[in-house]
Amino acid sequence: MNVDPNITKYMIKAKITTDGVVEKPDVVGAIFGQTEGLLGEELDLRDLQKSGKIGRIEVDIDSKKGRTEGVVLIPSGLDQVESSILAASLETIDRIGPCKAKVEVEEIEDVRAGKRKKVIERAEDLYKRMSESGKTLSESIISTVREEVERAEIITFGEDRLPAGPAIKDSDSIIVVEGRNDILNLLKYGIKNTIAVQGTNIPKTVQTLSRERTVTVFLDGDRGGDLILKEMLQVAEIDFVARAPPGTEVEELTYKQIVKALRYKTPTEQYLSTKGMSSELKEYKERSDRSVGKEKIPENHEEKVQEKKREVTSHPEAEVSAEEDEREPERKKERHLERVEIKKTFSIDDPNSVRRRISELTNTKETEIYDMEGNAKGTFELAVAPEAIDGSEKVGYVITGGVISQRLVDICHRKGVKAIYGYKRGHITKKPESIKVVPMEEA
């Protein structure tokens, strides 16, 4: 409640209780009406208020279940005795509006004592500042030069001319923060792949970067950070979330706090699930599915394959002799035994074994998935492998005979896959740090 600045001596605080529902005007009216003439003209409330010896009466009440409770504050410029008499007169009030009431004075606070406490605290603060300003000239110069170098490192980036660290142009992973001071603090500790959104209205530059880079949002531990996160979830693609400790801001964190926050950053889906943000989680999953852009196999795919086979076998040059036709089952059996033998000797931890498996899957145009222990879970054609992975649980590793695409990386990251091995690496613009992407020549 606001206190009249002209009243500087005492604050009378009284608790009120009624057996019915009343409003603030009823309380004020009861105070003036039922104390009028009780203490004589010298202590009449209306006259005291007109002369400035009594401040504005503040009432804070709440009604629940047919009862009203609250407090009344009366600022007083009277002396101790007069303030005590005035406070005692409030307890004579027995009705407020149409309801029975009880008024009980809880305390008469000496406002000047509070002011004296503030004076002491402020004096201590000023004294400490005087002591701190006594540092050596060399320390002051070093600090000044360091701050100027850090400021000089900040660049403006994109069409929105956002403040950013000097590494923002070339880094595959970027850190999105709230403001310029956050970037300055991170630069102080050598973190340069940063960019600031400058408020809750997320700029186009950041939205575009989020689709091209691996993005970690590093936000303050307050309501402002929550609002920026919700806005980012709606218009940008976020991979990880890092937060400052509750009630603190990124710009004031120490090196140890910054490293800890970034080390324990959380994948966005897991963060939303942990924080109980169900609506945001649902929207995030829907947007992730749309960005992955699942390809569907046409319903008549099998018919087209069979038709193609008929076209090929009906061609004169495609005819085979009876002897070759008889040997075909034997060849299939040999190939099957060869694949079984390769599987028996396969180990996900052996690079040579992985390369041989990639080569085999390249010939058969298939993808194979493994659990967290490296045990095979299934083999699928390249065309349907992404859907198979997306529909499987506890997938630890993927080996494909095809190209490792951005779509495959996105799905595997969402399913918690540790590593993807493949024939070659496609055009991958966003690779999460938690997943290994290994083409055949690097396996």
BAFIMI-826356 format. One record per residue (C-alpha): x, y, z. Coordinates in pm, 1 decimal. Layout:
N
{marro {X; Y; Z}};
...
This chain:
443
{marro {0.0; 0.0; 0.0}};
{marro {117.0; 355.7; -69.6}};
{marro {205.2; 581.1; 224.3}};
{marro {138.3; 955.4; 214.2}};
{marro {485.5; 1111.1; 186.0}};
{marro {380.5; 1402.2; 411.3}};
{marro {321.3; 1164.7; 704.2}};
{marro {655.6; 1082.8; 861.6}};
{marro {595.0; 965.1; 1219.8}};
{marro {371.5; 658.5; 1277.0}};
{marro {172.1; 400.2; 1084.3}};
{marro {-136.0; 250.7; 1252.4}};
{marro {-212.0; -100.0; 1128.9}};
{marro {-546.8; -259.1; 1219.5}};
{marro {-700.0; -594.8; 1124.7}};
{marro {-1071.2; -603.8; 1036.1}};
{marro {-1309.1; -900.1; 1021.2}};
{marro {-1679.6; -898.7; 924.5}};
{marro {-1940.7; -1174.3; 912.4}};
{marro {-2061.9; -1060.6; 570.7}};
{marro {-1940.5; -914.8; 241.4}};
{marro {-1838.4; -546.5; 251.2}};
{marro {-1637.0; -318.8; 27.1}};
{marro {-1364.0; -58.7; 81.6}};
{marro {-1600.4; 243.0; 89.9}};
{marro {-1799.4; 67.5; 366.6}};
{marro {-1485.6; 33.9; 579.3}};
{marro {-1374.0; 395.8; 531.5}};
{marro {-1726.7; 518.9; 603.0}};
{marro {-1743.2; 314.5; 923.8}};
{marro {-1410.0; 454.9; 1046.7}};
{marro {-1513.5; 816.8; 996.8}};
{marro {-1876.0; 768.0; 1101.3}};
{marro {-1830.2; 563.9; 1420.0}};
{marro {-1535.0; 766.4; 1558.1}};
{marro {-1695.2; 1106.8; 1489.0}};
{marro {-1734.0; 1302.0; 1814.3}};
{marro {-1584.5; 1017.5; 2018.4}};
{marro {-1255.4; 1192.3; 2100.3}};
{marro {-1358.3; 1557.3; 2080.0}};
{marro {-1275.3; 1816.7; 1816.9}};
{marro {-896.4; 1798.1; 1863.0}};
{marro {-883.8; 1431.3; 1753.6}};
{marro {-1165.4; 1431.2; 1497.3}};
{marro {-1049.3; 1227.6; 1201.7}};
{marro {-1195.8; 1455.5; 935.1}};
{marro {-1032.3; 1765.8; 1081.6}};
{marro {-699.6; 1585.3; 1129.7}};
{marro {-701.3; 1474.5; 766.8}};
{marro {-783.5; 1823.9; 642.0}};
{marro {-494.5; 1969.3; 843.0}};
{marro {-252.3; 1707.6; 709.2}};
{marro {-188.9; 1534.8; 1043.4}};
{marro {-358.4; 1216.6; 922.8}};
{marro {-281.9; 1073.4; 579.7}};
{marro {-502.6; 886.4; 336.6}};
{marro {-662.4; 576.3; 487.0}};
{marro {-563.1; 266.4; 289.5}};
{marro {-786.4; -43.7; 294.8}};
{marro {-695.8; -391.9; 166.2}};
{marro {-973.5; -650.4; 209.3}};
{marro {-1074.0; -985.4; 58.0}};
{marro {-1410.8; -1165.2; 71.3}};
{marro {-1436.6; -1545.2; 86.9}};
{marro {-1721.9; -1775.7; 183.7}};
{marro {-1945.5; -1493.6; 304.5}};
{marro {-1677.3; -1334.6; 526.6}};
{marro {-1449.8; -1036.1; 474.0}};
{marro {-1101.9; -995.2; 618.6}};
{marro {-825.9; -742.7; 563.3}};
{marro {-613.0; -461.9; 702.4}};
{marro {-639.2; -86.2; 738.7}};
{marro {-337.1; 147.3; 735.1}};
{marro {-361.1; 501.0; 876.4}};
{marro {-50.7; 725.2; 845.3}};
{marro {-22.4; 959.1; 1147.6}};
{marro {169.5; 1282.0; 1204.8}};
{marro {53.4; 1303.0; 1567.8}};
{marro {274.1; 1228.1; 1867.7}};
{marro {290.4; 888.1; 2038.7}};
{marro {8.8; 951.2; 2287.7}};
{marro {-234.1; 1099.1; 2033.2}};
{marro {-157.7; 822.3; 1779.8}};
{marro {-222.7; 557.8; 2046.9}};
{marro {-557.2; 716.9; 2144.2}};
{marro {-661.3; 736.6; 1779.1}};
{marro {-565.4; 370.9; 1724.3}};
{marro {-761.3; 260.9; 2033.2}};
{marro {-1072.0; 440.8; 1906.3}};
{marro {-1076.2; 216.0; 1597.9}};
{marro {-1149.9; -85.9; 1817.2}};
{marro {-1485.7; 65.1; 1914.5}};
{marro {-1615.8; 0.0; 1561.0}};
{marro {-1861.2; -291.7; 1577.1}};
{marro {-2041.4; -264.9; 1242.7}};
{marro {-1923.4; -209.0; 887.4}};
{marro {-2200.7; -156.7; 636.1}};
{marro {-2483.8; -398.4; 723.5}};
{marro {-2250.1; -650.6; 891.2}};
{marro {-2115.6; -710.2; 1236.5}};
{marro {-1746.1; -636.0; 1251.4}};
{marro {-1439.1; -661.1; 1469.6}};
{marro {-1140.9; -424.8; 1449.8}};
{marro {-812.5; -510.0; 1622.4}};
{marro {-504.1; -285.1; 1617.5}};
{marro {-201.7; -503.7; 1543.3}};
{marro {77.0; -245.6; 1572.9}};
{marro {177.5; 119.1; 1559.9}};
{marro {497.0; 131.9; 1357.0}};
{marro {750.0; 410.5; 1403.6}};
{marro {813.1; 511.5; 1041.3}};
{marro {1119.3; 712.2; 1140.8}};
{marro {1285.6; 394.9; 1274.6}};
{marro {1252.0; 241.0; 927.4}};
{marro {1404.9; 552.6; 775.3}};
{marro {1693.2; 541.6; 1021.7}};
{marro {1759.0; 178.4; 920.0}};
{marro {1767.5; 278.5; 552.1}};
{marro {2008.7; 563.1; 632.8}};
{marro {2245.1; 319.8; 809.1}};
{marro {2230.3; 65.9; 524.4}};
{marro {2293.7; 335.7; 263.4}};
{marro {2584.4; 474.9; 463.3}};
{marro {2742.0; 129.1; 481.3}};
{marro {2700.2; 87.7; 103.6}};
{marro {2862.2; 427.2; 33.7}};
{marro {3151.0; 344.8; 267.5}};
{marro {3213.7; 13.4; 88.6}};
{marro {3218.7; 190.9; -246.8}};
{marro {3473.9; 438.3; -114.6}};
{marro {3691.6; 146.0; -2.1}};
{marro {3661.8; -34.1; -335.5}};
{marro {3750.5; 281.8; -528.4}};
{marro {4087.2; 279.1; -355.3}};
{marro {4225.6; 8.9; -585.1}};
{marro {4558.5; 67.3; -757.8}};
{marro {4588.3; 270.9; -1075.1}};
{marro {4729.5; -27.8; -1268.2}};
{marro {4424.4; -241.5; -1185.2}};
{marro {4195.9; 36.1; -1306.6}};
{marro {4384.5; 75.3; -1635.9}};
{marro {4386.3; -301.4; -1703.2}};
{marro {4013.4; -327.2; -1637.4}};
{marro {3936.5; -28.4; -1861.2}};
{marro {4144.9; -161.7; -2151.4}};
{marro {3986.2; -508.6; -2123.4}};
{marro {3632.9; -362.7; -2132.5}};
{marro {3713.7; -148.5; -2435.3}};
{marro {3857.0; -449.4; -2624.3}};
{marro {3545.4; -653.2; -2547.4}};
{marro {3319.0; -373.6; -2671.7}};
{marro {3523.9; -342.5; -2989.2}};
{marro {3474.8; -714.4; -3057.8}};
{marro {3095.9; -681.0; -3077.8}};
{marro {2977.4; -659.9; -3438.1}};
{marro {2642.3; -587.5; -3598.8}};
{marro {2502.5; -881.6; -3793.1}};
{marro {2224.3; -932.5; -4048.4}};
{marro {1963.7; -701.3; -4195.1}};
{marro {1836.7; -625.4; -3844.3}};
{marro {2188.6; -510.8; -3739.7}};
{marro {2183.8; -718.2; -3423.9}};
{marro {2471.9; -712.0; -3174.2}};
{marro {2673.9; -1032.5; -3205.3}};
{marro {3007.4; -1192.3; -3124.3}};
{marro {3277.4; -1198.4; -3395.2}};
{marro {3244.3; -1577.4; -3451.0}};
{marro {2874.6; -1560.9; -3545.3}};
{marro {2952.4; -1560.6; -3919.6}};
{marro {3139.2; -1891.8; -3929.8}};
{marro {3013.0; -2102.4; -3636.4}};
{marro {2788.7; -2402.5; -3701.1}};
{marro {2653.4; -2367.9; -3345.3}};
{marro {2532.7; -2033.6; -3212.4}};
{marro {2412.6; -1903.9; -2876.3}};
{marro {2110.4; -1672.5; -2875.0}};
{marro {2090.7; -1432.6; -2578.1}};
{marro {1862.1; -1146.5; -2480.8}};
{marro {2069.7; -828.7; -2501.4}};
{marro {2401.2; -657.4; -2572.4}};
{marro {2520.4; -679.2; -2209.5}};
{marro {2478.7; -1058.6; -2220.5}};
{marro {2711.5; -1071.5; -2522.9}};
{marro {2965.7; -850.1; -2341.7}};
{marro {2971.0; -1085.5; -2042.6}};
{marro {3014.4; -1393.3; -2262.9}};
{marro {3291.0; -1222.2; -2462.4}};
{marro {3472.7; -1158.2; -2134.6}};
{marro {3512.4; -1535.6; -2099.1}};
{marro {3598.2; -1607.3; -2464.2}};
{marro {3252.8; -1710.7; -2590.8}};
{marro {3215.4; -1539.3; -2929.2}};
{marro {2945.7; -1729.2; -3126.4}};
{marro {2663.2; -1520.4; -2978.8}};
{marro {2378.9; -1303.8; -3106.7}};
{marro {2115.3; -1097.7; -2920.7}};
{marro {1743.5; -1082.1; -3002.0}};
{marro {1701.7; -741.9; -2831.2}};
{marro {1357.2; -813.1; -2683.3}};
{marro {1064.1; -1050.5; -2722.7}};
{marro {998.3; -965.1; -3088.3}};
{marro {1235.6; -1216.7; -3250.3}};
{marro {1410.4; -1059.2; -3555.0}};
{marro {1409.1; -1221.9; -3899.6}};
{marro {1788.0; -1260.1; -3882.7}};
{marro {1764.1; -1493.9; -3583.1}};
{marro {1473.9; -1686.1; -3739.4}};
{marro {1679.7; -1749.9; -4053.5}};
{marro {1991.8; -1848.5; -3858.4}};
{marro {1790.2; -2099.1; -3654.0}};
{marro {1707.3; -2294.1; -3970.4}};
{marro {2073.5; -2306.9; -4076.6}};
{marro {2267.1; -2352.6; -3750.8}};
{marro {2248.1; -2551.9; -3428.0}};
{marro {2085.9; -2306.2; -3186.2}};
{marro {2116.5; -2285.0; -2806.9}};
{marro {1903.7; -2017.2; -2639.1}};
{marro {2072.7; -1889.5; -2321.9}};
{marro {1814.6; -1690.9; -2126.8}};
{marro {1779.4; -1504.9; -1797.4}};
{marro {1625.4; -1692.8; -1506.3}};
{marro {1320.7; -1466.9; -1485.2}};
{marro {980.7; -1413.7; -1648.2}};
{marro {1142.4; -1219.2; -1934.3}};
{marro {1340.7; -1529.2; -2024.7}};
{marro {1018.9; -1735.2; -2026.0}};
{marro {851.8; -1490.4; -2266.5}};
{marro {1146.6; -1488.9; -2508.1}};
{marro {1156.5; -1870.6; -2505.4}};
{marro {784.2; -1893.6; -2591.9}};
{marro {827.3; -1643.4; -2876.2}};
{marro {1133.2; -1830.4; -3010.0}};
{marro {941.5; -2158.8; -3005.6}};
{marro {672.7; -2005.6; -3226.6}};
{marro {891.8; -1848.3; -3496.0}};
{marro {1233.3; -2020.4; -3484.8}};
{marro {1393.2; -2365.3; -3460.9}};
{marro {1560.4; -2421.3; -3122.6}};
{marro {1784.4; -2719.7; -3054.8}};
{marro {1888.6; -2661.1; -2692.7}};
{marro {1779.9; -2447.3; -2394.4}};
{marro {2016.5; -2309.6; -2127.1}};
{marro {1896.2; -2089.0; -1840.9}};
{marro {2065.9; -1866.2; -1585.8}};
{marro {1991.7; -1959.9; -1222.8}};
{marro {1644.8; -1839.9; -1104.2}};
{marro {1635.8; -1465.7; -1039.9}};
{marro {1967.4; -1394.5; -1216.0}};
{marro {2057.4; -1256.7; -1557.8}};
{marro {2314.4; -1380.6; -1809.2}};
{marro {2496.1; -1046.4; -1798.5}};
{marro {2579.5; -1090.3; -1427.2}};
{marro {2689.2; -1457.1; -1428.1}};
{marro {3040.7; -1564.5; -1333.4}};
{marro {3258.5; -1782.2; -1556.7}};
{marro {3176.9; -2090.3; -1350.8}};
{marro {2800.3; -2025.9; -1373.2}};
{marro {2815.3; -1970.7; -1750.0}};
{marro {3013.3; -2290.9; -1812.6}};
{marro {2778.6; -2491.9; -1590.7}};
{marro {2465.5; -2356.4; -1763.2}};
{marro {2599.1; -2428.5; -2113.8}};
{marro {2739.6; -2768.5; -2017.5}};
{marro {2403.2; -2883.5; -1887.1}};
{marro {2193.3; -2732.3; -2166.4}};
{marro {1882.5; -2939.7; -2239.0}};
{marro {1738.6; -3055.6; -2574.8}};
{marro {1428.9; -2846.3; -2640.8}};
{marro {1180.1; -3133.8; -2638.4}};
{marro {1317.4; -3264.9; -2308.4}};
{marro {1316.7; -2913.8; -2154.4}};
{marro {952.1; -2851.9; -2245.1}};
{marro {852.2; -3194.7; -2113.2}};
{marro {1040.4; -3143.1; -1785.1}};
{marro {887.1; -2797.9; -1728.5}};
{marro {533.9; -2925.3; -1797.2}};
{marro {488.4; -2694.5; -2099.5}};
{marro {248.2; -2935.2; -2270.4}};
{marro {96.8; -2695.8; -2525.1}};
{marro {440.3; -2567.2; -2629.7}};
{marro {569.1; -2928.6; -2648.0}};
{marro {282.5; -3033.2; -2875.6}};
{marro {339.3; -2736.5; -3107.2}};
{marro {716.7; -2802.0; -3108.6}};
{marro {666.9; -3164.3; -3214.4}};
{marro {425.1; -3063.2; -3489.7}};
{marro {671.6; -2805.0; -3623.1}};
{marro {956.1; -3059.4; -3604.7}};
{marro {755.0; -3307.9; -3808.5}};
{marro {677.9; -3042.4; -4068.0}};
{marro {1042.7; -2938.7; -4089.7}};
{marro {1152.8; -3299.5; -4131.4}};
{marro {905.4; -3328.6; -4420.5}};
{marro {828.3; -3697.7; -4414.6}};
{marro {821.0; -3858.2; -4759.1}};
{marro {548.4; -4113.9; -4816.5}};
{marro {575.3; -4412.8; -5043.6}};
{marro {295.9; -4408.8; -5304.3}};
{marro {17.0; -4656.7; -5239.5}};
{marro {71.6; -4818.8; -5581.0}};
{marro {448.0; -4839.1; -5529.0}};
{marro {451.7; -5223.1; -5525.9}};
{marro {235.8; -5240.3; -5839.8}};
{marro {476.8; -5011.5; -6023.5}};
{marro {773.2; -5223.6; -5916.6}};
{marro {606.0; -5543.0; -6045.3}};
{marro {508.0; -5370.8; -6370.8}};
{marro {866.5; -5258.8; -6415.8}};
{marro {987.1; -5615.3; -6361.3}};
{marro {740.9; -5743.6; -6625.3}};
{marro {865.6; -5484.3; -6871.4}};
{marro {1224.0; -5588.6; -6813.9}};
{marro {1165.9; -5966.0; -6828.0}};
{marro {947.7; -5935.9; -7140.7}};
{marro {1233.1; -5774.2; -7330.4}};
{marro {1415.5; -6028.3; -7559.9}};
{marro {1758.2; -5936.6; -7421.4}};
{marro {1638.5; -6009.4; -7066.0}};
{marro {1565.4; -6376.4; -7133.9}};
{marro {1791.6; -6623.6; -6949.9}};
{marro {1870.9; -6982.6; -7025.9}};
{marro {1709.1; -7268.2; -6836.3}};
{marro {2047.1; -7356.1; -6685.6}};
{marro {2099.4; -7002.8; -6542.8}};
{marro {1743.3; -7002.6; -6415.0}};
{marro {1805.8; -7325.2; -6227.7}};
{marro {2121.4; -7183.8; -6063.4}};
{marro {1946.9; -6868.9; -5934.5}};
{marro {1818.9; -7025.8; -5603.7}};
{marro {2171.4; -7149.9; -5535.5}};
{marro {2313.2; -6799.0; -5587.7}};
{marro {2054.4; -6649.9; -5352.5}};
{marro {2148.3; -6905.5; -5089.5}};
{marro {2519.9; -6821.3; -5126.3}};
{marro {2449.3; -6448.0; -5087.8}};
{marro {2231.2; -6514.7; -4781.8}};
{marro {2502.5; -6723.5; -4614.1}};
{marro {2758.4; -6454.9; -4690.8}};
{marro {2539.4; -6189.8; -4522.9}};
{marro {2481.1; -6411.4; -4219.3}};
{marro {2859.1; -6460.0; -4183.5}};
{marro {2918.6; -6084.0; -4198.3}};
{marro {2654.0; -6027.3; -3928.6}};
{marro {2816.4; -6287.7; -3700.8}};
{marro {3153.6; -6108.0; -3706.5}};
{marro {3006.6; -5754.5; -3692.0}};
{marro {3087.5; -5520.0; -3400.3}};
{marro {2966.4; -5160.2; -3375.9}};
{marro {3291.0; -5068.3; -3194.7}};
{marro {3517.6; -5204.3; -3472.4}};
{marro {3575.5; -4946.6; -3753.2}};
{marro {3674.0; -5215.7; -4003.5}};
{marro {3360.0; -5412.8; -3922.7}};
{marro {3145.9; -5099.1; -3964.7}};
{marro {3305.6; -5022.6; -4305.0}};
{marro {3234.9; -5377.1; -4426.1}};
{marro {2873.9; -5347.3; -4310.4}};
{marro {2831.9; -5012.4; -4491.0}};
{marro {2968.2; -5172.5; -4809.7}};
{marro {2726.4; -5467.5; -4779.3}};
{marro {2428.5; -5238.1; -4716.9}};
{marro {2531.7; -5018.0; -5010.5}};
{marro {2509.7; -5320.8; -5241.3}};
{marro {2167.9; -5421.3; -5106.1}};
{marro {2044.3; -5058.1; -5081.3}};
{marro {1936.4; -5101.4; -4719.8}};
{marro {1961.7; -4937.6; -4378.6}};
{marro {2012.7; -5125.3; -4053.0}};
{marro {1931.2; -5008.3; -3700.1}};
{marro {2087.1; -5123.1; -3371.2}};
{marro {2000.2; -5086.2; -3002.8}};
{marro {2215.5; -4907.9; -2743.2}};
{marro {2433.5; -5218.9; -2696.3}};
{marro {2502.0; -5255.8; -3069.8}};
{marro {2263.1; -5546.4; -3133.0}};
{marro {2081.8; -5543.4; -3468.8}};
{marro {1710.9; -5454.5; -3443.0}};
{marro {1608.1; -5460.1; -3808.5}};
{marro {1701.5; -5405.9; -4172.1}};
{marro {1495.1; -5183.8; -4406.0}};
{marro {1499.9; -5057.5; -4761.4}};
{marro {1648.2; -4708.6; -4798.7}};
{marro {1313.5; -4559.2; -4901.8}};
{marro {1131.2; -4664.2; -4583.8}};
{marro {1421.1; -4651.8; -4335.1}};
{marro {1346.1; -4300.4; -4196.7}};
{marro {986.9; -4398.5; -4110.9}};
{marro {1112.1; -4724.7; -3956.9}};
{marro {1358.8; -4538.3; -3734.8}};
{marro {1094.2; -4284.0; -3636.1}};
{marro {861.6; -4565.3; -3531.8}};
{marro {1122.1; -4760.9; -3332.9}};
{marro {1218.2; -4728.6; -2965.8}};
{marro {1563.9; -4729.8; -2803.9}};
{marro {1762.6; -4694.1; -3125.5}};
{marro {2132.8; -4645.5; -3048.2}};
{marro {2306.6; -4668.8; -3386.7}};
{marro {2212.8; -4649.4; -3756.1}};
{marro {2416.5; -4785.0; -4049.9}};
{marro {2293.8; -4697.6; -4397.7}};
{marro {2405.0; -4794.6; -4744.3}};
{marro {2281.6; -4459.1; -4871.8}};
{marro {2352.2; -4091.2; -4817.8}};
{marro {2334.1; -3944.2; -4464.2}};
{marro {2081.3; -3666.0; -4523.8}};
{marro {1964.7; -3376.2; -4305.4}};
{marro {1627.1; -3546.1; -4273.7}};
{marro {1789.5; -3866.5; -4142.8}};
{marro {1997.5; -3664.6; -3894.0}};
{marro {1685.8; -3481.0; -3767.4}};
{marro {1490.3; -3803.2; -3710.3}};
{marro {1783.9; -3982.7; -3545.9}};
{marro {1848.7; -3686.2; -3316.2}};
{marro {1485.3; -3685.0; -3209.4}};
{marro {1503.6; -4059.8; -3131.2}};
{marro {1823.9; -4024.7; -2925.4}};
{marro {2054.8; -4207.7; -3171.5}};
{marro {2423.4; -4192.8; -3073.6}};
{marro {2581.6; -4230.1; -3419.7}};
{marro {2493.0; -4260.6; -3789.8}};
{marro {2730.2; -4443.3; -4028.1}};
{marro {2669.8; -4421.1; -4402.6}};
{marro {2808.5; -4441.6; -4755.5}};
{marro {2862.2; -4066.5; -4772.7}};
{marro {2758.9; -3740.7; -4605.4}};
{marro {2488.7; -3531.7; -4773.6}};
{marro {2425.9; -3158.0; -4740.5}};
{marro {2389.4; -3124.5; -4362.5}};
{marro {2344.4; -2768.0; -4234.0}};
{marro {2247.0; -2851.1; -3874.9}};
{marro {2424.1; -3130.8; -3688.6}};
{marro {2348.3; -3160.8; -3314.6}};
{marro {2653.6; -3206.1; -3093.1}};
{marro {2501.2; -3514.6; -2929.3}};
{marro {2508.0; -3728.9; -3245.9}};
{marro {2804.6; -3857.7; -3452.9}};
{marro {2777.0; -3850.7; -3833.3}};
{marro {3043.7; -4074.1; -3992.1}};
{marro {3069.5; -4133.1; -4370.9}};
{marro {3241.4; -4449.0; -4497.7}};
{marro {3575.5; -4280.7; -4570.3}};
{marro {3596.9; -4158.8; -4209.0}};
{marro {3470.5; -4479.1; -4040.7}};
